[in-house]
Structures are given as C-alpha cells and as structure tokens.
Amino acid sequence: MEADDYGTNEAQDSDFPTAERSRLQEMLSLLGLETYQAQKLSLQDALQISSDSMRNWAPQAPKDLPWNFLRKLQALNAEARNTTMVLDVPPDARPMEKESQMEEEIIYWDAADDISADIYSFSELPTPDTPVNPLDLLCALLLSSDGFLQQEIVLKMSLCQFALPLVLPDSENHYHTFLLWALRAVVRTWWAQPPRGVGGLREDSAVLSRAPTFAFVRMEVSSNSKSQLLNAVLSPSHRPRDCFWHRDLSVGTNPREIADGLVEVSWFLPSGREDLDVFPEPVAFLNLRGDIGSHWLQFKLLTEISSAVFILTDNISRKDYKLLYSLRGSATKYYFILSPYRGKRNTNLRFLNKLIPVLKMDHSHVLVKVSSTDSAGFVRRVRSIVAHVARSPCRRLSVEEMAHAARKLGLRVDEDCDECQRAKQRMERITRRIKDCDAYRRDELWLQGDPWRKAAQVEKELCQAQRAGDPPDKGRAELGHRLLELRAQQNRQDPAWGLQEFIAGISSASLAEKQYFLRWMEWGLARVAQPRPRQPPETILSLRPKHCGMVDFGELLWPEPLGVEHFLREMGQFYEAESCLVEAGKLPAGQRRFAHFPGLALELLLKGLPLELIDGSTLSTPLHWVTGLLKELHVRLERRSRLVVLSALGAPGTGKSTLLNTMFGLRFATGRGCGPRGAFMQLVTVAENFSQDLGCDHILVIDSGGLIGGALTAAGERFELEASLATLLMGLSNVTVVSLAETRDIPPAVLHAFLRLEKTGHVPNYQFVYQNLQDACAPGPRPRDRRPLLDPPGDVSRAGAQMEKQGDGIRTLADLAFCDPEKQHVWHIPGLWHGVPPMAAVSLGYSEAIFELKRCLLENIRNGLSNQNKNIQQLIELVRRL
C-alpha cells in the first residue's frame, strides 16, 4: 500500500485488495489447515496420542509445523516458537517481502547516501529456508481452532512466558477478533506491596485485574525494533527474556504473510525482590505488528485502552501528520522514538513541533535512539517514563474493559457468541445466590453432607465384615438395614434449584454451550469462594507461578473450595441412593428419576473434564455411580473400548498433577490447597491409526490428588484408609507413577499397597519420579537414573511394612519380590521454573524430562510391560472386587 493511500477512515481495513484476501488461504493451504475452517480443530484433536507422541521429531514439511508447535506447547517447551524446517526452496518461489513486514529489520545506510532512494526495497537481504514466520503459524493455528483449543494454546503460551495474542487479524473475512475468551483461563500471581503494611501474594484472572497499559507501535519504517525494546524493558539486565518474538531469534527473519495487524500483550509482574522487580506493580505492554497506517483500527483501539503510546518511526510524513492529528483531544499520552540520522531530520522536527500542542506533548516526549546511543541507558529512560506514568493518575483498564472499547470500534469479541453468553447467564443465575460457600454446600448440596458420610461409614463396616469372611448374622443385617434407611432418606429429597440449573446447563443440546457453561462455572465459583482463614504453604510445582515454600507433609487435609465437582458429586449421590434402593428391591426400576445422570457426566469426561473417582470429603468410592459411568463409557466407545489405566500417587505437593497435565495436556487441579482433595480421572484418546500399534484405544489417567499423606499419622484408621485407597488405585492400574520429593521415603500408604498387591500377583508397571521442589532455576535435565532404591527406608516406611506384618524383613523396595534392581526406573526431574516466579518460564529441562518419561511410559505400554490391558467391562468388575 502506498503512503498516499493512508487515511483516517476506521473502516478502511475492510477495503483489502484481492491479493490480500488470498494470502490467508494460501497460508492455510501451505500448513494443511484449510480443512479446519468449516469444522474447527478441537482440543481433543490436538491431545490425541499418536506415533508422534513417542518421538522427538522435526517437521519435514510445512504441514507438520502446526502439529509440532502444538506438541511442544503442550509439553511447555520454551522453544516451541523456534521450530525450524530446512527446505530447498527455489528463489523464484520465495514470497516477496513487503514494506509493512519489515518492522524488525534494522536498516543501515550512509548519511551521504541519497535518502530519496527506495529505502523500502530489501531484495538484497537473505531469505531464510523455513517458509513460515512463527507469528503467521500462530495466527493460522488460532484461526483454525475452536474457542477451547484457542484457550489452551494461550494458557500454555503464558506458562512459557510468551507474549499472548490479544487482537487476531483476519483480513480474509474483513474482521478482526478481540480474544477475551481465549485469555480467560490465564491466572496471574504477583507480589502486592501496599503503601503501608506488609506485602503479600495476590492472584487474579488476567482479564479481570486492572493495570496501567503501554502500547508500542510502528509508523511506516523504524530502524529500532519494538519487540527487542519491549523485551529489554521487561527484563532485568542480568536475566534477558524473549517474551515478544523478534528477528534475532533463530527463525526471526522470515517475512510475515498474515500476522500484520496482530496485537500482542505481555505483563510485568513483581516478585517482591528488589533485584528482579523492574516495576513495583503489574504493568501491561501491547505490541502492534505492522505499521499504524495499514492497521488504523487496531491502532485506534490501542489509543483508547492505553495509558501511553510509544510510536517508533524514522520519518514523519505529511500523511502521517494528518493521521496523528486526528487523535487530538485524546487523554492518552504519546511518546516518539526517532532515529533522525536515518531520516529527514528537519521534516521530522517541523511536524513534531506542530504535533506537540495537538497531542499535549512536550520535548521530553521525544526520544532519540541512534546506533551510538547507549542501549542500557536508553532502556532505563523508557522504564523511567513508564514508571512515571504508572505512578501518576492514568488510565487503568482490565482486559474485560478493553473488550468493551473493541466492541464500540466494531471489532468482533470471541465471547459474544450466543452459546457463550447463554452459558454465562446461567452461571450468573447460580452463583448470584451463593453468599457463603460452606452454607451453600450445607443447605443446597445436602446429600453429600452428613447423609453421605454416614452411608460411607456403614458401607465400610459392611465391606470389612465381608472381607473377614464372617457368616451373615444379625449385625450385618442391621448394617444393611441402616444403609437402606440412609439411602431412602437421600432419595426422598429433590435436587435443589441450583443443582437443577446446573443439570440444565450440562443437558444443553449444544455441545459447545455445555463446554462454555462448565468453564464459566469453574471461574464463577472461584470468584465467589470465600477466602480461607489460612493458606497452606505453596509448592513450586503449581502450574500457576507462585513462590516456593516448604510443604508440611504432616497436614493431610485442607479446606476444600466449592467447585464443579461438588455439583457432580451431588448428582452422583442422587444416582447412588436410587440405584441402591432399586438393587435392594425397594424401588421399582420404572420409577427411577436419575438414571440418565451418568450419561450427562460422561459427556463431560469425553470433553476433558476430570471426574471424581474417590470422594475427597469421605475418602470413599460411590460404587454405583462409578460403575454407571464406566457402563456408559463402554456403550459410547463401542469397539474402541480397550483401556490402559495409568495412575499417579504421591504426597500432596510433589508435583504429580502438574506432571500429568504437562505429559498429556490434562486439567487436573494443581497447587496444594487450590483444589479438591479426591482422586480424579480423565480420558486420553489414542489415534485410530496408532491404537493397534500401542495396543489400546484410550488411556484412563487417575490422579490421586491429596488422598495419600506423606507421613504416618497417629490415627491408625486414617493410615489404613489411605493404604486401602492406594491399593484400589494401583490395583486398577496398568502403570503407576509414584511422585516423590527429594527424599528417600516412599509414602507408607504406597509401600503398604505394594505389599498387598504383591500377594495378589497384580503389580503394575511402576516409575518412581523424584521432583526437585527447591531448584527454581535448573540448568537442564539430568539423565534418567536407572539405579534401584537401595537406601534403607525411613521409620515411616518400615512402619508401613510392619503394619502388613512383614516386620523388618523389608528394608528397601529391592527386597520386594517384584522389584528387579536392574529394571527399576527412577527418574530425577529438574525444577519446574527457570528463574523466579511470577516472571519465570517453565524450564526446558523440566519439559524435556517429562517428554522422556512420557515416551518411556508409552513404550512400556506398547511392549506389553504394563500387564494385560483391560476392556471397560473388566475394569468395572475390577472396581467392584477392589
């Protein structure tokens, strides 16, 4: 587009030439994404296990790039953006480079050169062999993904400390999208220091917290790179970060084809450490790709949501002056960053003098950076301007409020679809009535309170009597009668209004509306949750960046926040009570009201929601509910019902949930004290073209949550219960991962379960994982250690063996009959974070070690080392027996 075509008409972005409209389709075709325009790529599609899941592969063709990027991002690989693919591309087939694509190129010419020459011609620059710019790849992938995959992509990008997409350009269809929904899942944690008093950690949604916002844009050509300047401003001098992608990264010189007009956002978040905190409070930074003349609509949005705008340019032309003059009266502060020796200095000064009164600037708002300028000093100056503006009264908007401004300018907001809005309104009707979470659970979710606890205790006593082999007697008959009375008492109740609304939400005919509703419920319940009287220590292994602290393994339970699982648990109790009465002949099957509940819950499991296997409040298994779910799963999966069960056990705070989430892209709650206590299960699908080779169709992943304590408690009953639950989970499993802190002790309940299972002959394939809880800046992965656990166990592990009447004969796991010291797998996983949270990214060592563990687990499954795989009918029978 020529300079004469620039204008201030906000609608000009829709007047694209034919070549511009075809560029997107060419890119989608190149990447093999054109088939996902009508039917968008889903989260389940992206998380399927295939042969590629078992190898660290490099893209061989452009169509491999999106899948390779998704695999790396799922594994939280900090190098996900650096995917390269060397192709032998003929020079005449390489795409032409455009003026608007060259914002990151630094242009050099002698001052004596004729500056009227065509400075926009870069034909002499070398063209890279990799055909796709990473920003083009990101935009194409987001345009081909549904809202839930977009949300997952953005969440994983945030954990890698990548800048996040805020406005997604789509010139092909004449509209741009503000990504409010995609950012909803991002949670930010930072150190809040009040003017007076003691500071502390604060956690909030990235879209709800307000912060001063600073936009960096380019006008025509700038010799200075915005992205590199932003990275320098965000980074302490001794810890450089590449939040914003730029030309000096390994594939940074590729010309952009469809990403111009993209707006990215990144935050600086203080940690409470003076040597690391560039700013004392959270600050948001926006980066517009491309020049403002070609993307006036996005620029206009930035002027309306930012506290200040930094404009980088070499020259100010008459057309630029007219464009900027249209901003007169704006409350936003404007700063210019110029390179006058590379442009027309006198012309720049003349137009600047005219703009100073119009934009309410002074000479301090004009910064000059040339090749001889001290870069570190210049960065300090920019930071001082940002800090000064942030300290003074200035515009502070949340992302949600920015979306309102986007709507007024005519941008599409991804949250505004009818299904999302209906789901949100239903959530608000439910959460509006929740004033106190504990009172709501007690008064509205009544079945899972005392009635369920009493019924669980009676069931336990009945089970103990049956295990003891006692003949039926009056005592057992009385227990059975008491259980039926409790179930009849539950069955006489009707679902409360809030539960009925929840059931209506997950019964929607629209699959997307169900998914929207569940996400809204998760966030809505998190917002209304009352603050806990005391926070347990956090662990570095939470997927949300938090400060590292020692974990008190002796504390076994914590207050359980109200969540979606409580509504599903209530549904399970209605089904459990009704099934118990039908089984006992006390209720005709034709009078059942809740027989459809397992089918509703199964839909959620198939779409990635964790479902509770063991109730965290009573530490018991609702047998009818779980078997009902598995029966529905068997019917739904039909011929693809071969399962491998993989469980993860370990004390709270040892990182097992984070490990599973990183390995398979799951959604188990992370962070001790942040989620439910029960054991949860999720289903991972194996691609059909790989299931024969792997030997199963699905992997059922079970996270033991906070069920297993890290120390032997004084209450023998509690320990026996933990050991029984560990036996249940391991007995169901083909593969068990035992997650340990940097200590030699295996949780006694887990050792107890090994001893029990050894007697039955069913011992799962096992992997012991030591996770580094203290090293926040691991230099890289340590190689896998295949040595046995030969060190003598501590007192608590010996106590577990003695409770199984093995005495001191069990000194180490190598003493157990099934433990082969040569084959035992012991893994050492580096620390999760590279750097200090909250600005730390996931360490490359952690990501690579988790990938290697995943590859080993899948290899063991394929080679039959995980014992015989199960079908769902066998799993149902095993649940009943165990």
Secondary structure as the mmCIF struct_conf table of DSSP 4:
data_model
#
loop_
_struct_conf.conf_type_id
_struct_conf.id
_struct_conf.beg_label_comp_id
_struct_conf.beg_label_asym_id
_struct_conf.beg_label_seq_id
_struct_conf.end_label_comp_id
_struct_conf.end_label_asym_id
_struct_conf.end_label_seq_id
HELX_RH_3T_P HELX_RH_3T_P1 ALA A 3 ASP A 5
HELX_RH_3T_P HELX_RH_3T_P2 GLU A 10 SER A 14
HELX_RH_AL_P HELX_RH_AL_P1 THR A 18 LEU A 30
TURN_TY1_P TURN_TY1_P1 LEU A 31 GLY A 32
HELX_RH_3T_P HELX_RH_3T_P3 GLU A 34 TYR A 36
TURN_TY1_P TURN_TY1_P2 GLN A 37 ALA A 38
BEND BEND1 GLN A 39 GLN A 39
STRN STRN1 LEU A 41 LEU A 41
HELX_RH_AL_P HELX_RH_AL_P2 LEU A 43 LEU A 47
STRN STRN2 ILE A 49 ILE A 49
HELX_RH_3T_P HELX_RH_3T_P4 SER A 51 MET A 54
BEND BEND2 ARG A 55 ARG A 55
BEND BEND3 GLN A 60 ALA A 61
HELX_RH_3T_P HELX_RH_3T_P5 PRO A 62 ASP A 64
HELX_RH_AL_P HELX_RH_AL_P3 LEU A 65 GLN A 74
TURN_TY1_P TURN_TY1_P3 ALA A 75 LEU A 76
TURN_TY1_P TURN_TY1_P4 ALA A 78 GLU A 79
HELX_RH_3T_P HELX_RH_3T_P6 ALA A 80 ASN A 82
HELX_RH_3T_P HELX_RH_3T_P7 PRO A 91 ALA A 93
BEND BEND4 ARG A 94 ARG A 94
HELX_LH_PP_P HELX_LH_PP_P1 PRO A 95 GLU A 97
HELX_RH_3T_P HELX_RH_3T_P8 GLU A 99 GLN A 101
TURN_TY1_P TURN_TY1_P5 GLU A 103 GLU A 104
HELX_LH_PP_P HELX_LH_PP_P2 GLU A 105 ILE A 107
TURN_TY1_P TURN_TY1_P6 ALA A 111 ALA A 112
BEND BEND5 ASP A 113 ASP A 113
TURN_TY1_P TURN_TY1_P7 ILE A 115 SER A 116
BEND BEND6 ALA A 117 ALA A 117
TURN_TY1_P TURN_TY1_P8 ILE A 119 TYR A 120
TURN_TY1_P TURN_TY1_P9 SER A 123 GLU A 124
BEND BEND7 LEU A 125 LEU A 125
HELX_LH_PP_P HELX_LH_PP_P3 PRO A 126 PRO A 128
BEND BEND8 ASP A 129 THR A 130
BEND BEND9 VAL A 132 VAL A 132
HELX_RH_AL_P HELX_RH_AL_P4 PRO A 134 LEU A 143
TURN_TY1_P TURN_TY1_P10 SER A 144 SER A 144
STRN STRN3 SER A 145 SER A 145
HELX_RH_AL_P HELX_RH_AL_P5 GLY A 147 LEU A 159
TURN_TY1_P TURN_TY1_P11 CYS A 160 GLN A 161
STRN STRN4 LEU A 164 LEU A 168
HELX_RH_3T_P HELX_RH_3T_P9 SER A 171 ASN A 173
TURN_TY1_P TURN_TY1_P12 HIS A 174 HIS A 174
STRN STRN5 THR A 177 PHE A 178
HELX_RH_AL_P HELX_RH_AL_P6 LEU A 180 LEU A 183
TURN_TY1_P TURN_TY1_P13 ARG A 184 ALA A 185
STRN STRN6 VAL A 187 ALA A 192
BEND BEND10 PRO A 195 GLY A 197
STRN STRN7 GLY A 200 SER A 205
TURN_TY1_P TURN_TY1_P14 ALA A 206 LEU A 208
BEND BEND11 SER A 209 SER A 209
STRN STRN8 ALA A 211 ARG A 218
BEND BEND12 GLU A 220 GLU A 220
BEND BEND13 SER A 223 ASN A 224
HELX_RH_AL_P HELX_RH_AL_P7 LYS A 226 LEU A 234
BEND BEND14 SER A 235 SER A 235
TURN_TY1_P TURN_TY1_P15 SER A 237 HIS A 238
BEND BEND15 ARG A 239 ARG A 239
BEND BEND16 PHE A 244 PHE A 244
TURN_TY1_P TURN_TY1_P16 ARG A 247 ASP A 248
BEND BEND17 LEU A 249 LEU A 249
TURN_TY1_P TURN_TY1_P17 SER A 250 THR A 253
HELX_LH_PP_P HELX_LH_PP_P4 ASN A 254 ARG A 256
BEND BEND18 GLU A 257 ILE A 258
TURN_TY1_P TURN_TY1_P18 ASP A 260 GLY A 261
STRN STRN9 VAL A 263 PHE A 268
BEND BEND19 GLY A 272 GLY A 272
TURN_TY1_P TURN_TY1_P19 GLU A 274 LEU A 276
BEND BEND20 VAL A 278 GLU A 281
STRN STRN10 VAL A 283 ASP A 291
TURN_TY1_P TURN_TY1_P20 ILE A 292 SER A 294
HELX_RH_AL_P HELX_RH_AL_P8 TRP A 296 ILE A 305
BEND BEND21 SER A 307 SER A 307
STRN STRN11 ALA A 308 THR A 313
BEND BEND22 ASP A 314 ASP A 314
HELX_RH_AL_P HELX_RH_AL_P9 ARG A 318 TYR A 325
TURN_TY1_P TURN_TY1_P21 SER A 326 GLY A 329
BEND BEND23 ALA A 331 THR A 332
STRN STRN12 LYS A 333 LEU A 338
HELX_RH_3T_P HELX_RH_3T_P10 PRO A 340 ARG A 342
BEND BEND24 GLY A 343 GLY A 343
HELX_RH_AL_P HELX_RH_AL_P10 ARG A 345 VAL A 358
TURN_TY1_P TURN_TY1_P22 LEU A 359 LYS A 360
HELX_RH_3T_P HELX_RH_3T_P11 HIS A 363 HIS A 365
STRN STRN13 VAL A 366 VAL A 368
TURN_TY1_P TURN_TY1_P23 SER A 371 SER A 372
BEND BEND25 THR A 373 THR A 373
HELX_RH_AL_P HELX_RH_AL_P11 SER A 375 ARG A 391
BEND BEND26 SER A 392 PRO A 393
STRN STRN14 ARG A 396 LEU A 397
HELX_RH_AL_P HELX_RH_AL_P12 VAL A 399 LYS A 408
TURN_TY1_P TURN_TY1_P24 LEU A 409 GLY A 410
STRN STRN15 ARG A 412 VAL A 413
HELX_RH_3T_P HELX_RH_3T_P12 ASP A 414 ASP A 416
BEND BEND27 CYS A 417 CYS A 417
HELX_RH_AL_P HELX_RH_AL_P13 ASP A 418 THR A 431
TURN_TY1_P TURN_TY1_P25 ARG A 432 ARG A 433
BEND BEND28 LYS A 435 LYS A 435
HELX_RH_AL_P HELX_RH_AL_P14 CYS A 437 ASP A 443
TURN_TY1_P TURN_TY1_P26 GLU A 444 GLU A 444
BEND BEND29 LEU A 445 LEU A 445
HELX_RH_3T_P HELX_RH_3T_P13 TRP A 446 GLN A 448
TURN_TY1_P TURN_TY1_P27 GLY A 449 GLY A 449
HELX_RH_AL_P HELX_RH_AL_P15 ASP A 450 ARG A 467
TURN_TY1_P TURN_TY1_P28 ALA A 468 GLY A 469
HELX_LH_PP_P HELX_LH_PP_P5 ASP A 470 PRO A 472
HELX_RH_AL_P HELX_RH_AL_P16 LYS A 474 ASN A 491
TURN_TY1_P TURN_TY1_P29 ARG A 492 ARG A 492
HELX_RH_AL_P HELX_RH_AL_P17 TRP A 497 ILE A 506
TURN_TY1_P TURN_TY1_P30 SER A 507 SER A 507
BEND BEND30 ALA A 509 ALA A 509
HELX_RH_AL_P HELX_RH_AL_P18 LEU A 511 VAL A 528
HELX_LH_PP_P HELX_LH_PP_P6 ALA A 529 ARG A 532
BEND BEND31 PRO A 533 ARG A 534
HELX_LH_PP_P HELX_LH_PP_P7 GLN A 535 GLU A 538
TURN_TY1_P TURN_TY1_P31 ILE A 540 LEU A 541
BEND BEND32 SER A 542 ARG A 544
TURN_TY1_P TURN_TY1_P32 PHE A 553 GLY A 554
HELX_LH_PP_P HELX_LH_PP_P8 PRO A 559 LEU A 562
HELX_RH_AL_P HELX_RH_AL_P19 VAL A 564 GLU A 583
TURN_TY1_P TURN_TY1_P33 ALA A 584 GLY A 585
BEND BEND33 LYS A 586 LEU A 587
HELX_RH_3T_P HELX_RH_3T_P14 ALA A 589 GLN A 591
BEND BEND34 ARG A 593 ARG A 593
TURN_TY1_P TURN_TY1_P34 ALA A 595 HIS A 596
HELX_RH_AL_P HELX_RH_AL_P20 PHE A 597 LEU A 606
TURN_TY1_P TURN_TY1_P35 LYS A 607 GLY A 608
STRN STRN16 LEU A 611 ILE A 614
STRN STRN17 ASP A 615 ASP A 615
TURN_TY1_P TURN_TY1_P36 GLY A 616 LEU A 619
STRN STRN18 SER A 620 SER A 620
HELX_RH_AL_P HELX_RH_AL_P21 LEU A 623 LEU A 637
TURN_TY1_P TURN_TY1_P37 GLU A 638 ARG A 639
STRN STRN19 ARG A 642 GLY A 650
TURN_TY1_P TURN_TY1_P38 PRO A 652 GLY A 653
BEND BEND35 THR A 654 GLY A 655
HELX_RH_AL_P HELX_RH_AL_P22 LYS A 656 PHE A 664
BEND BEND36 GLY A 671 GLY A 671
TURN_TY1_P TURN_TY1_P39 ARG A 672 GLY A 673
BEND BEND37 CYS A 674 GLY A 675
BEND BEND38 GLY A 678 GLY A 678
STRN STRN20 ALA A 679 THR A 685
STRN STRN21 VAL A 686 VAL A 686
HELX_LH_PP_P HELX_LH_PP_P9 ALA A 687 ALA A 687
HELX_RH_AL_P HELX_RH_AL_P23 GLU A 688 LEU A 694
TURN_TY1_P TURN_TY1_P40 GLY A 695 GLY A 695
BEND BEND39 ASP A 697 ASP A 697
STRN STRN22 HIS A 698 ASP A 703
TURN_TY1_P TURN_TY1_P41 GLY A 705 GLY A 706
BEND BEND40 ILE A 708 ILE A 708
BEND BEND41 GLY A 710 ALA A 711
BEND BEND42 ALA A 714 ALA A 714
HELX_RH_AL_P HELX_RH_AL_P24 GLY A 716 LEU A 732
BEND BEND43 ASN A 734 ASN A 734
STRN STRN23 VAL A 735 LEU A 740
BEND BEND44 GLU A 742 ARG A 744
HELX_LH_PP_P HELX_LH_PP_P10 ASP A 745 PRO A 747
HELX_RH_AL_P HELX_RH_AL_P25 PRO A 748 THR A 760
TURN_TY1_P TURN_TY1_P42 GLY A 761 GLY A 761
STRN STRN24 ASN A 765 GLN A 771
BEND BEND45 LEU A 773 GLN A 774
BEND BEND46 ALA A 776 ALA A 776
STRN STRN25 CYS A 777 CYS A 777
BEND BEND47 GLY A 780 GLY A 780
HELX_LH_PP_P HELX_LH_PP_P11 PRO A 781 ARG A 784
STRN STRN26 ASP A 785 ASP A 785
BEND BEND48 ASP A 791 ASP A 791
HELX_LH_PP_P HELX_LH_PP_P12 PRO A 792 PRO A 793
HELX_RH_AL_P HELX_RH_AL_P26 ASP A 795 MET A 803
TURN_TY1_P TURN_TY1_P43 GLU A 804 LYS A 805
HELX_RH_3T_P HELX_RH_3T_P15 GLY A 807 GLY A 809
BEND BEND49 THR A 812 THR A 812
HELX_RH_3T_P HELX_RH_3T_P16 LEU A 813 ASP A 815
BEND BEND50 LEU A 816 LEU A 816
TURN_TY1_P TURN_TY1_P44 ALA A 817 PHE A 818
TURN_TY1_P TURN_TY1_P45 PRO A 821 LYS A 823
STRN STRN27 HIS A 825 ILE A 829
HELX_LH_PP_P HELX_LH_PP_P13 PRO A 830 GLY A 831
BEND BEND51 LEU A 832 LEU A 832
STRN STRN28 TRP A 833 HIS A 834
BEND BEND52 GLY A 835 VAL A 836
TURN_TY1_P TURN_TY1_P46 PRO A 837 PRO A 838
BEND BEND53 MET A 839 MET A 839
HELX_LH_PP_P HELX_LH_PP_P14 ALA A 840 ALA A 840
STRN STRN29 ALA A 841 VAL A 842
HELX_LH_PP_P HELX_LH_PP_P15 SER A 843 SER A 843
HELX_RH_AL_P HELX_RH_AL_P27 LEU A 844 ARG A 862
TURN_TY1_P TURN_TY1_P47 ASN A 863 SER A 866
STRN STRN30 LYS A 870 ASN A 871
HELX_RH_AL_P HELX_RH_AL_P28 ILE A 872 ARG A 881
#
